[in-house]
Amino acid sequence: MVLILFFCILTFFIIGMPIAFAMGVGSFIFVLFDPNIPMVVCAQRVFSALDSWPIMAIPLFMLAGNLMDTGGMSKRIVAFASACMGFIRGSLAMVCVLASMVFAGITGSSTADTAAIGSILLPAMREKKYNMGFATALQAAAGSIGPIIPPSIMMIFIGYVTDTSIAKLFLGGVLPGLLIGLGLMIVSYIHAYRGGDAYIEVSKFNFKEVIRTGKSALPGLGLPFIIIFGIIGGVFTATEAAVVAVIYGLVVGMFIYREIKVKDLPGILLKSAEIACVIMFVITTAFLFAWLITVKQVPQNLGAFLQAHVADKTLFLILLNFALLVVGMFMESFSAIIVFLPIFYPIAQSFGIDPIHFGIIVCVNLAIGYVTPPYGATLFVACGLSGKSIREVTPHVLPIIGVMVFVLLMITYMPDVFMWIPNMLN
């Protein structure tokens, strides 16, 4: 019977049906053929997937990100990053990374980061005659840092599925996100050094300009610190932090930057609801699918098979990284979390792997999936902004993925280097 479920979903996915619909329709067909599962279970599982306090943070952070973007936050962050790094060879590429890292600390969404920063910097890089294949790949990679640097929508979901502290997951993503950003800047500098005159910047470092743009961006730059220290200090939970971010974004956009008018609010709300509904719909169908395979003991049987044939922790971590990297190439991250975490998480616990360490590994793997063809969510967004095809951008993606995988291996096999920050909450 379980083969029917996987066959249906795989068939629908191959013919081009969106993964959320493929899982939903496939699960529905499976229930039709199974006399032991009543149809009402479909509605119950879909409802219970969304009846969760942590899940509420997802649409709220989406709304906060849109308020910040519409309110002029992204262009002020870009101006500040440009003032800080404009004197470096190939500085626009580094500004792309730095601005995306800062914006990631506000929205927690990879596609939102890519769209907000890319819409400003990709045209600027084209004007400066940058190689747009490289610029597009870099913007996609910089946007993929969004799920790693807190606050992170993906980490909220990982914490929800594994019943792990979201606050600790947030803190665990700080160093990996910074290291990936640093690695992307190094790649940018090497590319600029080899790229000729197009990458030579003429602007000189101006401390007064740094102060001026810093003051302008300060209201937005303060939000990540409010969220992180609020969670660390026990002032609010991750979901309550999302509410704080919404209120903060509304106040900054309407009363400090004054770029959001009352008439803009319905459009912002509708846009945020549209994006959030896509994610929430994926969660509902994936949750139904995960429940069905759990009832049929697929994770338990597969887990027993892996435990019988994978007796070494190091080998399991290699298998985990390989599997998630491949999954990230073909599957939406929230669906992948629902489907595969119930399989891998119990095995990771049996090997004594820290739940926070496990969650960070999963998050970074799936963040790399945002850049890897053919799925590559941020890659598609960046290509749409630059007008380049996936085929043209792919050669430039490979060295960038290499840097991200290098950081992933450090996270996997040097956990003590990264875990001291989340351990502060013990």
Residue, then its C-alpha position, 0 to 999 in steps of 0.5 A: m500500500v505504501l508503494i501506491l503513496f510514493f508512486c502517486i506522488l512521484t508520478f504527479f511530481i514528474i508530470g509537473m504538478p507542484i510538490a504541495f499538490a502532488m503530496g496532497v493528492g497522492s495522500f488523498i488517493f492513498v487514503l481512498f485505497d486504504p479501508n483502515i483510514p477514514m477520509v475525515v483523517c485528511a481534514q483532521r491532519v491538515f487542520s492539526a498541522l496549522d494548529s500550532w503556536p510556533i507555526m504562527a511565527i511564519p506568516l508574522f515574519m513574512l509580514a515583518g519582512n514585507l513591511m521592512d522592504t516596503g518601508g525603505m529598509s533594504k535600500r538604506i541597508v544597501a547604502f550603508a553596506s556600500a559606504c562601508m565597503g565601496f573602496i574594495r575591489g569588486s565592492l558591489a559583490m561584497v555589498c550584495v553579501l553584506a546587505s543580504m546578511v543584514f537583511a536576513g536578520i530581519t526577514g528570515s526568508s531566503t526568497a524575500d532577501t533575494a528579491a529585496i536586495g537583488s532588485i537594487l544591486l543586480p541592476a547596479m552590477r549590470e551598470k558597472k559591467y559585472n559578469m551577470g552570470f556570477a552576479t546572479a549566482l552570488q545574489a542567490a547564494a547571499g539570499s540563501i543565508g536567510p534561513i541560517i541567520p536568525p530569525s529563521i523561518m526554516m529553523i522555526f519549522i525544524g524546531y516545531v517538527t523535532d520539538t527542539s528549542i527554537a531559541k537555541l536553533f536561532l543562536g546556533g545559526v549565527l556563526p554558520g551564517l557569518l562564516i558562509g557570508l565571509g566565504l562568499m566575500i572571499v569568492s567575490y574578491i577572487h572573482a573581482y581580482r581576475g575580472g579586469d577593470a569592471y571590478i575596480e571601484v573608484s570611491k574612497f572610504n569616507f568615514k562621514e558617509v559611513i556615519r550618515t548612512g549608518k544613522s539612516a539604517l540604524p532603525g532597521l539594524g536594531l531589529p535583529f538585536i532586539i529579537i536575539f537578545g529578547i529571546i536570549g533574555g527570556v523576554f519573549t518566545a520566537t513567535e512573540a518575537a515575530v509579533v514584535a518584528v511586525i510592530y517594529g517594522l510598521v512603526v519604522g516604515m510609517f513614522i520614522y522612514r515615512e515610506i509606508k502610507v495607510k493606503d499601502l497597508p492592504g497591499i502589504l497584507l495581501k502580499s504577505a498573506e499570499i506568500a505565507c499561504v504558499i508555505m502554509f499549504v505546503i506544510t499542511t499537505a506535507f504534514l498529512f503525508a508524513w502522518l501517513i508514512t508514520v502510521k505505516q511505520v516507514p520511518q521506523n522500518l527505514g531507521a531500523f535498516l539504517q541502524a543495522h547497516v550504518a553503525d558508525k556516527t561519522l558514516f551516518l553524518i556523511l549519509l545525512n549530508f549527502a541525502l539532504l543535499v540531493v533532496g534540496m536539489f529537487m524538493e522544497s525545504f519545508s516539504a523535505i523537513i516534514v518528510f525526512l526529519p521523522i526518518f533521520y532525527p530518531i537515528a541521530q538521537s540514537f547516535g547521541i547527536d545533539p538536537i541543536h547540532f542536528g537542526i543546524i546541519v539540516c538547515v544549512n543543507l537545505a539552505i544550500g538547496y536554495v542555490t542548487p539547480p534544478y529546484g533552487a528557489t533563490l536561484f530562480v528569483a535571482c535569475g528572474l531579476s537579472g534575466k539570465s537563464i539557469r544554464e548561464v548561471t550554473p557554472h558560476v554557482l559551482p565554486i559558491i556551492g563549494v564554499m558553502v559545503f566547506v562550511l557545512l563540513m566544519i559544522t558537521y565535524m567541528p560542532d564544539v566550535f559552533m555550539w558554544i553560543p546556543n549552549m549559553l541558554n543552558 
